[in-house]
Amino acid sequence: MKVSSRVHYGLRAMTELARSYRDDRLLSIAEIARSESLPLAYLEQLVGELRRAGLVEGTRGVRGGYRLSRAPRAITVGEVYRVLEGEVAPVECTAEDYLPGSCAREPVCLSRGIWARVQAAILGVLDSTTLDDLLISEALQHHALHQLIPVESVTTATTTTSKGEFAHA
């Protein structure tokens, strides 16, 4: 499964809004676009869809901007995905609107089960991951990148180091 740029960019915008949620700060689309290096016109379309779906709220005016409509812990990646891309259906027969019996191969198809399992696994991850989870993951990665540990604890048998050197964790 390949994630579309709509979902990828939209999720990046939502994580920016999640970062600003704690400070109760509104962000302009231009700020989000600049921060995430996203095309402004495309981002305007995506944020409009997210707003119409009730995930984002906008405030007009000089001090206006956008914010999440709910806390980051209450918005899942699956919600964002469905708003911007629709349902997750790896093949036609796993779609919600599939009519049983509409595929001539259905009685003898051996692959439908695997696609249903793939769909369930993808939905499990998307629907159990919140914007807050993404922020926590980012914070842990940032912390790990900036924590120094002795090189001796991460070297291999082929590497020689001087005592007292440090490496990033």
Backbone torsions as a table, in degrees:
resi	resn	phi	psi	omega
1	MET	NA	130.2	177.1
2	LYS	-108.0	129.4	179.6
3	VAL	-82.5	132.9	-178.6
4	SER	-71.5	160.2	176.2
5	SER	-64.1	-29.5	177.0
6	ARG	-57.2	-49.3	-178.7
7	VAL	-70.1	-44.0	-178.7
8	HIS	-60.5	-50.5	-179.9
9	TYR	-66.5	-41.2	-179.9
10	GLY	-62.3	-40.5	178.6
11	LEU	-68.2	-37.0	176.0
12	ARG	-63.1	-41.1	176.9
13	ALA	-63.4	-42.2	-179.5
14	MET	-65.1	-34.7	177.8
15	THR	-69.6	-33.6	174.9
16	GLU	-64.1	-43.3	178.0
17	LEU	-65.8	-33.8	177.3
18	ALA	-66.0	-39.3	177.7
19	ARG	-60.8	-40.9	-176.1
20	SER	-81.5	-11.4	-177.5
21	TYR	-61.7	-41.5	-177.5
22	ARG	-62.1	-31.0	179.3
23	ASP	-91.1	1.5	-176.5
24	ASP	52.1	44.0	-176.0
25	ARG	-108.3	134.2	174.8
26	LEU	-82.0	144.4	176.1
27	LEU	-119.2	138.7	173.3
28	SER	-80.6	159.1	177.4
29	ILE	-63.0	-34.8	178.5
30	ALA	-62.8	-39.5	178.1
31	GLU	-64.2	-43.7	179.4
32	ILE	-63.6	-45.6	-179.0
33	ALA	-60.4	-43.7	-179.9
34	ARG	-65.7	-47.0	-177.6
35	SER	-63.3	-38.3	-176.5
36	GLU	-101.8	3.3	-178.1
37	SER	53.6	52.3	-179.4
38	LEU	-112.5	149.9	177.3
39	PRO	-67.0	126.4	-173.5
40	LEU	-59.2	-49.6	-176.2
41	ALA	-62.2	-40.2	179.0
42	TYR	-66.8	-42.0	179.7
43	LEU	-63.6	-37.5	177.0
44	GLU	-58.0	-42.3	178.2
45	GLN	-63.0	-46.6	-177.2
46	LEU	-64.5	-44.5	-179.9
47	VAL	-65.3	-35.0	175.7
48	GLY	-60.5	-43.4	178.0
49	GLU	-65.8	-41.7	178.6
50	LEU	-64.7	-35.0	177.6
51	ARG	-68.9	-46.8	179.4
52	ARG	-61.8	-29.3	179.0
53	ALA	-82.3	-6.5	177.2
54	GLY	86.7	11.2	178.0
55	LEU	-87.8	-23.0	-176.9
56	VAL	-130.9	145.6	173.2
57	GLU	-122.4	145.4	-178.7
58	GLY	-116.7	149.5	176.3
59	THR	-124.9	126.5	-179.9
60	ARG	-81.5	163.4	173.5
61	GLY	112.4	177.4	-176.9
62	VAL	-59.0	-40.5	179.7
63	ARG	-99.9	21.8	-177.7
64	GLY	-78.9	-179.8	-179.9
65	GLY	160.5	-160.3	-177.0
66	TYR	-124.1	153.7	175.6
67	ARG	-150.2	163.0	175.2
68	LEU	-67.4	145.7	178.3
69	SER	-81.1	-18.4	177.7
70	ARG	-136.7	168.2	178.5
71	ALA	-62.7	149.2	178.9
72	PRO	-55.8	-28.2	179.2
73	ARG	-74.0	-12.6	-176.9
74	ALA	-105.5	5.6	178.9
75	ILE	-120.9	122.8	-179.4
76	THR	-96.0	158.0	174.8
77	VAL	-61.7	-34.3	177.9
78	GLY	-60.5	-39.8	177.1
79	GLU	-62.0	-46.1	-179.9
80	VAL	-62.1	-44.7	179.8
81	TYR	-57.6	-49.8	-176.2
82	ARG	-64.3	-36.9	178.6
83	VAL	-63.6	-43.5	-172.7
84	LEU	-90.5	-22.9	-174.0
85	GLU	-125.2	-22.0	-174.6
86	GLY	97.6	-163.0	-175.9
87	GLU	-72.3	159.2	174.0
88	VAL	-90.5	113.2	179.0
89	ALA	-146.1	99.5	-177.4
90	PRO	-59.3	-32.4	176.4
91	VAL	-139.3	161.2	-174.8
92	GLU	-53.8	-39.5	-174.8
93	CYS	-74.8	-2.4	174.6
94	THR	-102.7	-0.1	180.0
95	ALA	-71.2	150.4	-179.8
96	GLU	-60.1	-34.9	-176.6
97	ASP	-91.6	11.8	179.0
98	TYR	-67.7	131.5	177.2
99	LEU	-93.9	115.8	179.2
100	PRO	-53.6	134.7	-179.6
101	GLY	91.5	-5.3	-177.9
102	SER	-78.5	-10.8	175.4
103	CYS	-104.7	126.8	-179.0
104	ALA	-63.7	-26.0	-178.1
105	ARG	-86.1	-6.7	-175.2
106	GLU	-49.5	-45.8	-178.0
107	PRO	-64.8	-24.1	-176.7
108	VAL	-116.7	4.5	-175.8
109	CYS	-73.1	125.1	179.5
110	LEU	-97.8	-10.7	-175.3
111	SER	-97.1	-14.1	-177.3
112	ARG	-57.3	-40.3	-179.8
113	GLY	-59.4	-41.4	-179.8
114	ILE	-67.7	-37.7	179.8
115	TRP	-69.4	-33.5	175.8
116	ALA	-66.5	-37.7	177.2
117	ARG	-68.1	-41.0	177.2
118	VAL	-60.4	-46.5	179.2
119	GLN	-58.9	-46.6	-179.4
120	ALA	-62.2	-39.7	179.5
121	ALA	-66.1	-44.6	179.5
122	ILE	-62.5	-48.3	179.4
123	LEU	-61.7	-37.4	178.0
124	GLY	-59.1	-42.8	179.3
125	VAL	-71.2	-49.7	-176.6
126	LEU	-62.5	-41.6	-175.7
127	ASP	-81.8	-13.1	178.2
128	SER	-104.2	0.8	179.6
129	THR	-107.9	121.5	179.8
130	THR	-99.7	167.6	174.6
131	LEU	-61.3	-34.9	177.4
132	ASP	-62.3	-40.4	177.0
133	ASP	-58.7	-40.1	179.5
134	LEU	-65.5	-39.5	178.0
135	LEU	-66.6	-40.0	178.2
136	ILE	-64.2	-43.7	178.4
137	SER	-60.5	-42.3	178.4
138	GLU	-62.3	-43.6	-179.6
139	ALA	-63.4	-41.2	178.7
140	LEU	-65.3	-41.2	177.7
141	GLN	-63.4	-44.2	-179.9
142	HIS	-61.5	-43.7	179.8
143	HIS	-62.8	-44.9	-178.2
144	ALA	-64.3	-36.6	-179.5
145	LEU	-68.4	-25.3	-175.5
146	HIS	-106.5	7.7	178.9
147	GLN	-96.1	125.4	-180.0
148	LEU	-91.4	137.0	175.9
149	ILE	-131.7	156.2	178.9
150	PRO	-61.6	135.7	-179.8
151	VAL	-58.3	-34.2	-177.9
152	GLU	-56.1	-28.0	-176.7
153	SER	-82.9	-9.0	-178.9
154	VAL	-123.3	3.8	-177.3
155	THR	-82.9	158.7	176.4
156	THR	-101.9	175.7	-178.3
157	ALA	-63.3	-26.6	-176.6
158	THR	-88.5	-8.2	-177.0
159	THR	-98.6	136.1	174.1
160	THR	-111.7	138.4	-179.3
161	THR	-135.1	161.1	173.2
162	SER	-91.3	143.1	179.9
163	LYS	-62.1	138.4	177.9
164	GLY	96.1	-4.2	177.0
165	GLU	-74.8	154.0	179.7
166	PHE	-124.3	152.4	176.4
167	ALA	-132.1	161.5	174.4
168	HIS	-74.7	142.8	178.9
169	ALA	-69.8	NA	NA
